[in-house]
Each structure stands twice: as structure tokens, then as C-alpha cells.
Amino acid sequence: MFYRPEDGHGLPHNPFNAIITPRPIAWVSSRDRDGVDNLAPYSFFNGVAYVPPQIMFASTGAKPDRGDTKDSLANIRDTGVFCVNIVEYAMREAMNLSSQTLPREVDEFAHAGVDRTPCEVIDCARVKGAPAALECRLTKIETLPGKTNYVVFGEVVGIHLRDDCLVDGIFDVSRYQPLSRLGYRDYTRVTEVFAMPRPDDL
């Protein structure tokens, strides 16, 4: 099969998200100017640089009460900070609840029953008990082609690692089984890890 996206795919559901998988999930916490906390998952997410450490996530779509975007991006535009919480398999239901489209004044931590704790470096809440959390300062927001497509870049200025996930000095993902996004309404989790030395290591 071959198709041009501009012509449509002719399938019951768009296969695009199912092709680029698995995708890590950025559970982004932010705070608006009035002090209302927000928590929302984004699966267009990754690290983009080591020194200084930097990440990106993309926001697509908009809400009627936010104009051209969603709560997370609107808050980050206003405050310049946000936190990326890593989602473990055990938190999958809470993560899913926080994805619901809600009015801007609703606190998703409370809505999804997620405990919070303050960040150390930035004025923002983070998910208490998350395997890891990355406190970020906004570096830039890029507008992409399309009506409401944006990429947010942030420098990581603080990193939290849950103690039970550190094994012999290694951050061991098998301890919490990262949740990853597939296509459609599908997810997966990391249950098996293997190592492959690079040619330059030999």
C-alpha cells in the first residue's frame, strides 16, 4: 500500500500514529498565572541534547477556552517553566484520566487522583512518586505547519530519580516498566531489556 497523506489513506483509522512506535509519554505538569496546576500526557516527546540536557514535546490541537492551543502550552507560554513526569505502568489509569479535555480552571492532579509535590528549581508541581521527573525551563516554542501544531523545547534544570529505580548506579527501567504509546488507543510497557555494545565500544 502507498498513499499520499493529502489524498487520505482510505483505512478505517489513520495509521500514522501506529507507524512511529513505541513513543515515550511526557506527563507534563504546568501551572497557570492564577496558580492552577495542570497535568496532561503528550506522546510526541523525546530528549534532544545531552549538554545541557534538553527535551521536546509537541502539542497538537486546541481547546475552545485556550484559543490556538491547549492548557499546557498556554501555561508554559505564560510562566516559562514546566515539568516532564515519566509515566510508569502502574500509573496508566491516572495518566489516561488526565488526558480528558476539561475547562482550564480544572486541576487535573485532583481530577485524576494524582498526588503532587513541589519542584525544587522551578515554580511548578510534579507527580509525587513518579519514577523520574525533569524540571524544565522553556527555551523556545516553534510553530509547525498546520493549524494548531507546536513544538516546545526546554532545558532540563533539575532531575528527580526515584530511589528504588537506581540499581548499582544505573537507572533501571525494568523497576517501573515505562508506559509507551502505540497507535489508535493502544499502549505497551517495557518488560524486557537487552544491551548491544556499539562498534566503537569494542
Salt bridges, closest charged atoms under 4 A:
ASP37 OD1 - ARG31 NE 2.65
ASP37 OD2 - ARG116 NH1 2.80
ASP65 OD1 - LYS63 NZ 2.99
ASP68 OD2 - ARG77 NH2 3.11
ASP71 OD2 - LYS63 NZ 2.90
ASP71 OD1 - ARG66 NE 2.75
ASP78 OD2 - ARG33 NE 3.23
GLU88 OE2 - ARG162 NH1 3.13
ASP107 OD2 - ARG116 NH1 2.56
ASP123 OD1 - ARG31 NH1 2.71
GLU135 OE2 - HIS160 NE2 2.59
GLU142 OE2 - LYS140 NZ 3.63
ASP164 OD1 - ARG162 NE 2.63
